[in-house]
């Protein structure tokens, strides 16, 4: 079984979220706009994935790693 890869999109000043994308265990791709780490973790959990967002091998960030919109 291959390792799950999660992609977390770019965040810029005009956005209140980052696009988080991953595939379900069955291989179906899913994308959701998440405004916080907690939202991203909940989304991944709903897909049936257990991924640590700090895992540099399984999570790819576009832009600053670990940064979410202000106030989230």
Beta strands, then each sheet from edge to edge (+ up, - down):
strand 1: 6-8
strand 2: 18-23
strand 3: 29-34
strand 4: 59-61
sheet 1: 3+ 2- 1+ 4+
end
